[in-house]
Amino acid sequence: MSFEEHIRQLLNVDFLQNCPTSSIKNYILPPHIGNGSCKIIQYECGAAMALFDCHFIHNYTYCIQDKDLLRLSYYLDVHSANVCSSLCTNHLSPNIFYTQVGSFEKFEITYERHKPVKSIHIFLSPKYYDDYLSQTVPNCSFHLKKALSLLNETKYFPELSFVLHQIYTFQESDLASLLFYKSKLAEILALILHKTLTHKDSFPRNVRQSDLEAVQQIADYISSHVTQDVSLDSLAHMVYMSPSKLKYVFKSVYHCSIRDYRLQKRMHVAKELLHHTDLSVSDIASQFGYQTSGNFSAIFKKYTGFSPKDFRSFSRTSSLYKFSS
C-alpha cells in the first residue's frame, strides 16, 4: 500500500470518484454523497497533503489512529465539526492549528451534513521525518515532534496561515505543481521549527487559562473591529484587567504589542481589499483612519515590501498571491 493509499484509508475517502491528474489525485464527491472535492498530493519521501473543499449530504466521519504519523491540520472554513479525542477540544474552529504527534489513541472527526469544509492536512511518516529530513537536518525527528506538539491548538501564527492559504488557492499546472507543493512543505516545517524552537517563549506555559482566554477575546475583538481605534483602557475594561497587565499578557501570548497586532490585521485586510476590489488607495486608506494615502502607502510598503499599487498588480497576476475570500 502506498502512503497516499494509507492516507486515503485514514480519511475514509475510498468512496470518492478518482480523477487523477498526473502526480496529484483529485477525488470528486458523487452527488449522493455531497458536493466538492478532496485533493491528495503524495511526496515520494513519505509525506502527503490533503485539501478538502466540499460539503456532505450526510454526517461524515473519519478516524486517524497511527502511532507513527505526524499530522498538521488547518481549517479555512468549518462548522459544527465534532472531535472525539483527549488531544484537542471538542469542536474544531477555523484559523487554528491542530497537530497530532503519533498516538495509539483514536482521533475521530465528524463533519456535520450540509456544512462547508475547507481544510488542509499534512501527514508525515517515519520515512519522511526519520530518514529523509534527518539526512540534511541532524536530530530533526526529535525537534519536529516537539515543535508540532507545542503548536497544537495555536490560534495566531500569521506566517504559517499565509503559506497555507497560498497552497489552498494555488492554480496548479502539471509543470509547476509538484515543485510548488514540495517547496511549500519545506517552508511550513521551517516556519514551525523556527517559531517553536528558536523563540523559547513562543508558546507560554505560565499564563493562566483565564488570562489566556481574556487576551484571545481582545485579539478576536480587534480582528472584528479592525478599522476602529479602541483605547488600551477600553480594551482592558472589557476583560477586567489593568492596562499594564493586559499589555504584558498580550505580548507574552502573541509576541507583539496590541498596536502592532492591530496593524498586522489592518494590513491583511488592506491586502484583500487591494486584491479583491477596485477601491482606490485613498478610499482604502480612509477606511483605516489615515489622513492621507501617502501615510497609508508608506506603512503598507514597510509591512509588505510592496506599494499598494504594485501589490494590487502583482497579486492579480501571480498564483502565489491568490488570497481566499
FENFEN-V991338 format. One record per residue. RES is the residue in one small letter. PSI is psi as a letter, one per 40 degrees, with the letter a starting at -180 (NA if undefined). OMEGA is omega in whole degrees, 0 to 359 (* if undefined). BURIAL is + if it has 16 or more other C-alpha atoms within 10 Angstrom, else -. Layout:
BEGIN
RES;PSI;OMEGA;BURIAL
RES;PSI;OMEGA;BURIAL
END
This chain:
BEGIN
m;h;178;-
s;i;179;-
f;d;177;+
e;d;178;+
e;d;177;-
h;d;178;-
i;d;176;+
r;d;180;+
q;d;179;-
l;d;183;-
l;e;178;+
n;f;182;-
v;e;180;+
d;d;182;-
f;e;183;-
l;i;177;+
q;h;186;-
n;h;177;+
c;g;186;-
p;i;171;-
t;h;182;-
s;b;187;-
s;e;183;-
i;h;182;+
k;h;176;+
n;h;180;+
y;h;183;+
i;h;179;+
l;h;174;+
p;i;187;-
p;d;183;-
h;e;177;-
i;d;181;+
g;a;181;+
n;h;179;+
g;a;187;+
s;i;170;+
c;h;180;+
k;h;178;+
i;h;176;+
i;h;178;+
q;h;175;+
y;i;185;+
e;e;186;-
c;f;174;+
g;f;175;+
a;i;179;+
a;i;179;+
m;h;179;+
a;h;180;+
l;h;177;+
f;h;171;+
d;g;190;+
c;i;164;+
h;i;187;+
f;i;178;+
i;d;178;-
h;i;176;-
n;h;184;-
y;h;183;+
t;h;169;-
y;i;187;-
c;h;177;+
i;h;179;+
q;g;184;-
d;h;187;+
k;e;183;-
d;e;189;-
l;h;171;+
l;h;185;+
r;h;170;+
l;h;179;+
s;i;180;+
y;h;183;+
y;h;173;+
l;d;179;+
d;h;177;+
v;i;180;+
h;h;174;+
s;f;176;-
a;h;184;+
n;i;181;+
v;h;174;+
c;g;181;-
s;i;175;-
s;e;184;-
l;e;186;+
c;i;177;-
t;i;188;-
n;e;183;-
h;h;178;-
l;i;179;+
s;i;177;+
p;i;172;-
n;f;174;+
i;i;183;+
f;h;179;+
y;h;181;+
t;i;176;+
q;h;184;+
v;g;177;+
g;h;182;+
s;i;173;-
f;e;182;-
e;i;179;-
k;h;177;-
f;h;188;+
e;h;182;-
i;h;178;+
t;h;175;+
y;h;181;+
e;i;183;+
r;i;177;+
h;e;177;-
k;h;182;+
p;i;176;+
v;h;174;+
k;h;188;+
s;i;176;+
i;h;179;+
h;h;179;+
i;h;182;+
f;h;180;+
l;h;179;+
s;i;176;+
p;d;178;+
k;d;180;-
y;d;188;+
y;d;178;+
d;d;185;+
d;c;187;-
y;d;183;+
l;d;185;+
s;e;177;-
q;d;183;-
t;d;182;-
v;h;182;-
p;h;178;-
n;f;184;-
c;d;183;+
s;d;181;+
f;d;183;-
h;d;181;-
l;d;178;+
k;d;179;+
k;d;181;-
a;d;180;+
l;d;179;+
s;d;178;+
l;d;184;+
l;d;188;+
n;h;178;+
e;f;173;+
t;h;187;-
k;d;187;+
y;h;178;+
f;g;191;+
p;d;180;-
e;d;180;-
l;d;177;+
s;d;182;+
f;d;181;-
v;d;180;+
l;d;174;+
h;d;176;+
q;d;180;+
i;d;186;+
y;d;185;+
t;e;182;-
f;h;177;+
q;g;192;-
e;i;170;-
s;i;183;-
d;d;184;-
l;d;190;-
a;e;194;-
s;d;183;+
l;d;178;+
l;d;179;-
f;d;183;-
y;d;180;+
k;d;181;-
s;d;181;-
k;d;176;+
l;d;178;+
a;d;180;-
e;d;179;-
i;d;182;+
l;d;177;-
a;d;179;-
l;d;181;-
i;d;180;+
l;d;181;+
h;d;184;-
k;d;188;+
t;d;187;+
l;d;179;+
t;e;176;-
h;h;187;-
k;d;181;-
d;e;184;-
s;d;181;+
f;g;188;+
p;h;179;-
r;e;184;-
n;e;178;-
v;h;179;-
r;i;182;-
q;d;180;-
s;d;178;-
d;d;178;+
l;d;179;+
e;d;181;-
a;d;181;+
v;d;174;+
q;d;176;+
q;d;178;-
i;d;178;+
a;d;178;+
d;d;180;-
y;d;178;-
i;d;182;+
s;d;182;+
s;e;177;-
h;f;192;-
v;d;182;+
t;e;184;+
q;i;173;-
d;g;180;-
v;h;184;-
s;i;177;-
l;d;180;+
d;d;180;-
s;d;178;-
l;d;180;+
a;d;179;+
h;d;180;-
m;d;186;-
v;e;174;+
y;f;176;-
m;i;170;+
s;i;179;-
p;d;181;-
s;d;179;-
k;d;179;-
l;d;179;+
k;d;183;+
y;d;183;-
v;d;180;+
f;d;181;+
k;d;178;+
s;d;183;+
v;d;187;+
y;e;174;+
h;f;174;+
c;i;177;-
s;i;177;-
i;d;179;+
r;d;180;-
d;d;178;-
y;d;178;+
r;d;179;+
l;d;178;+
q;d;180;+
k;d;179;+
r;d;181;+
m;d;177;+
h;d;178;+
v;d;179;+
a;d;179;+
k;d;180;+
e;d;177;+
l;d;178;+
l;d;183;+
h;d;191;+
h;e;184;+
t;i;176;-
d;e;177;-
l;i;178;-
s;i;179;-
v;d;180;+
s;d;177;-
d;d;179;-
i;d;179;+
a;d;182;+
s;d;178;-
q;d;181;-
f;e;174;+
g;e;177;-
y;h;184;-
q;d;178;-
t;i;178;-
s;d;179;+
g;d;178;-
n;d;178;-
f;d;183;+
s;d;180;+
a;d;179;-
i;d;180;+
f;d;180;+
k;d;179;-
k;d;183;-
y;d;188;-
t;d;186;-
g;e;179;-
f;i;163;+
s;i;179;+
p;d;180;+
k;d;180;-
d;d;179;-
f;d;180;+
r;d;181;+
s;d;184;-
f;d;183;+
s;d;183;+
r;e;180;-
t;e;182;-
s;h;180;-
s;e;180;-
l;e;182;+
y;f;176;+
k;g;182;+
f;i;178;+
s;i;178;-
s;NA;*;-
END
